[in-house]
């Protein structure tokens, strides 16, 4: 959820309240909020330029912004100093070598990931597939992810639910987190 996507898409902006509520509930339940931003060092830059052309490839290369990772997340999401931050070099944050996220999460004993963000059918779906393949439980937040069109969004939700993880709306996940906290 970097400014590049938030500023360009009303659909993306529509997910912001759900992501904020989920992050707050996760923190309250003792979970760890993790933000992942695209890096400028993407794999296969020559292929990307061949596919998109020089101008569009450069726009995508710079989409994650520059500077400290915590400042590259959309400020309206209120990222906190205690949150975890990662830069990824592929569509998936869980693709081997793309980021340190899988190793850091495992080292902290985290075995379940809640996935929100953009684009549902590109980065989010890729991360969900690779997280599942890497042994993480995946809960994909249906109304906390956004694509460019409903058809793309819904097809990705179907793919995830069919084979790679659970798909739930924000309110259900918050209720699960609240119930877990009540058991403590």
C-alpha positions as CSV (number, residue, x, y, z in Angstrom):
1,X,0.0,0.0,0.0
2,X,2.3,2.6,-1.3
3,X,1.3,6.1,-2.6
4,X,1.7,5.0,-6.2
5,X,-1.2,2.6,-6.0
6,X,-3.3,4.5,-3.4
7,X,-3.3,7.8,-5.3
8,X,-4.1,6.1,-8.6
9,X,-7.0,4.0,-7.6
10,X,-10.3,4.7,-5.9
11,X,-10.8,1.0,-5.5
12,X,-7.5,0.8,-3.6
13,X,-8.5,3.8,-1.4
14,X,-11.7,1.9,-0.5
15,X,-9.7,-0.8,1.2
16,X,-7.8,1.6,3.5
17,X,-10.4,1.7,6.4
18,X,-10.4,-2.1,6.4
19,X,-6.6,-2.4,6.5
20,X,-6.4,0.2,9.3
21,X,-9.0,-1.7,11.4
22,X,-7.3,-5.0,10.8
23,X,-3.9,-3.7,11.7
24,X,-5.2,-2.2,14.9
25,X,-7.0,-5.5,15.8
26,X,-3.9,-7.5,15.0
27,X,-1.8,-5.3,17.2
28,X,-4.3,-5.5,20.1
29,X,-4.4,-9.3,19.7
30,X,-0.6,-9.4,20.0
31,X,0.1,-10.0,16.3
32,X,2.8,-8.4,14.3
33,X,1.8,-5.9,11.5
34,X,4.2,-6.3,8.6
35,X,4.4,-3.9,5.6
36,X,6.0,-4.9,2.3
37,X,6.9,-2.3,-0.3
38,X,8.2,-2.9,-3.9
39,X,11.9,-2.4,-4.3
40,X,13.5,-0.7,-7.4
41,X,15.7,-3.7,-8.0
42,X,13.2,-5.9,-9.8
43,X,14.1,-9.3,-11.3
44,X,14.3,-9.5,-15.1
45,X,14.4,-5.7,-15.9
46,X,15.2,-6.4,-19.5
47,X,12.1,-8.6,-19.9
48,X,10.0,-6.0,-18.1
49,X,11.2,-3.3,-20.5
50,X,10.5,-5.6,-23.5
51,X,7.0,-6.3,-22.2
52,X,5.9,-2.8,-21.1
53,X,8.4,-0.5,-22.9
54,X,10.9,1.8,-21.3
55,X,8.6,4.4,-19.9
56,X,6.1,2.2,-18.2
57,X,8.8,-0.2,-16.9
58,X,10.5,2.8,-15.3
59,X,7.2,3.9,-13.7
60,X,6.7,0.5,-12.2
61,X,10.4,0.3,-11.1
62,X,9.9,3.5,-9.1
63,X,6.4,2.6,-7.8
64,X,7.6,1.6,-4.3
65,X,9.2,5.0,-3.7
66,X,12.5,5.8,-2.1
67,X,13.8,6.4,1.4
68,X,13.1,4.6,4.7
69,X,10.7,1.8,4.3
70,X,8.4,3.1,7.0
71,X,7.9,6.3,5.1
72,X,7.1,4.5,1.8
73,X,3.9,2.9,3.2
74,X,0.9,5.1,2.7
75,X,1.0,7.5,5.7
76,X,-2.8,7.2,6.2
77,X,-2.3,3.6,7.3
78,X,-0.5,4.9,10.3
79,X,2.5,2.5,10.2
80,X,4.2,2.3,13.6
81,X,7.9,2.0,14.6
82,X,7.2,-1.4,16.1
83,X,5.8,-2.8,12.9
84,X,8.0,-4.9,10.6
85,X,9.1,-3.5,7.2
86,X,10.4,-5.3,4.1
87,X,11.3,-4.4,0.6
88,X,10.7,-7.1,-2.0
89,X,12.4,-7.6,-5.3
90,X,9.6,-9.7,-7.0
91,X,5.8,-9.6,-7.1
92,X,5.7,-12.0,-4.1
93,X,7.2,-11.1,-0.7
94,X,7.6,-14.9,-0.2
95,X,9.4,-15.8,-3.4
96,X,12.8,-17.2,-2.4
97,X,15.3,-14.4,-2.2
98,X,12.7,-11.7,-2.8
99,X,12.7,-10.4,0.8
100,X,13.7,-11.4,4.3
101,X,10.0,-11.6,5.4
102,X,9.7,-15.4,5.5
103,X,12.8,-15.9,7.6
104,X,12.0,-13.1,10.0
105,X,8.4,-14.3,10.5
106,X,9.6,-17.9,11.1
107,X,12.2,-16.7,13.6
108,X,9.4,-14.9,15.5
109,X,7.3,-18.1,15.5
110,X,4.7,-16.7,13.1
111,X,3.0,-19.3,11.0
112,X,0.0,-17.5,9.7
113,X,-0.1,-14.5,7.4
114,X,-3.0,-12.1,6.7
115,X,-2.7,-10.6,3.3
116,X,-4.0,-7.2,2.3
117,X,-2.9,-4.7,-0.4
118,X,-2.7,-4.2,-4.1
119,X,-3.0,-5.6,-6.6
120,X,-5.1,-8.5,-5.6
121,X,-4.3,-10.6,-8.7
122,X,-0.6,-9.7,-8.9
123,X,1.4,-9.1,-5.8
124,X,-1.2,-10.3,-3.2
125,X,-2.0,-13.5,-5.0
126,X,1.6,-14.2,-5.8
127,X,2.5,-13.7,-2.1
128,X,-0.4,-15.9,-1.0
129,X,0.7,-18.7,-3.3
130,X,4.3,-18.5,-2.3
131,X,3.5,-18.2,1.4
132,X,1.4,-21.3,1.2
133,X,4.1,-23.2,-0.7
134,X,6.6,-22.1,2.0
135,X,4.4,-23.6,4.8
136,X,2.6,-20.5,6.1
137,X,-1.1,-20.5,6.7
138,X,-2.7,-17.9,4.6
139,X,-5.8,-15.8,5.3
140,X,-6.5,-13.5,2.4
141,X,-8.6,-10.4,3.2
142,X,-11.3,-10.1,0.5
143,X,-12.2,-6.5,1.3
144,X,-8.6,-5.5,2.2
145,X,-7.2,-6.2,-1.3
146,X,-7.8,-4.3,-4.5
147,X,-7.4,-4.9,-8.2
148,X,-8.1,-2.7,-11.2
149,X,-11.4,-4.5,-12.0
150,X,-13.9,-6.6,-10.1
151,X,-13.4,-9.5,-12.5
152,X,-9.6,-9.6,-11.7
153,X,-10.2,-9.3,-8.0
154,X,-12.9,-12.0,-7.9
155,X,-10.9,-14.4,-10.0
156,X,-7.9,-14.1,-7.6
157,X,-10.1,-14.6,-4.6
158,X,-11.4,-17.8,-6.2
159,X,-7.9,-19.0,-6.9
160,X,-6.8,-18.4,-3.3
161,X,-9.8,-20.0,-1.8
162,X,-9.7,-23.0,-4.1
163,X,-6.1,-23.9,-3.4
164,X,-3.9,-21.7,-1.3
165,X,-5.7,-20.3,1.8
166,X,-8.8,-19.0,3.4
167,X,-10.5,-15.9,2.1
168,X,-12.5,-13.8,4.6
169,X,-13.8,-10.3,5.0
170,X,-12.2,-7.9,7.5
171,X,-15.0,-8.1,10.0
172,X,-14.7,-11.9,10.3
173,X,-11.0,-11.8,10.8
174,X,-11.3,-9.1,13.4
175,X,-13.9,-11.3,15.2
176,X,-11.5,-14.2,15.1
177,X,-8.7,-12.1,16.5
178,X,-11.0,-10.8,19.3
179,X,-12.1,-14.3,20.2
180,X,-8.5,-15.4,20.4
181,X,-7.6,-12.5,22.6
182,X,-10.6,-13.3,24.9
183,X,-9.2,-16.8,25.4
184,X,-6.0,-15.5,26.8
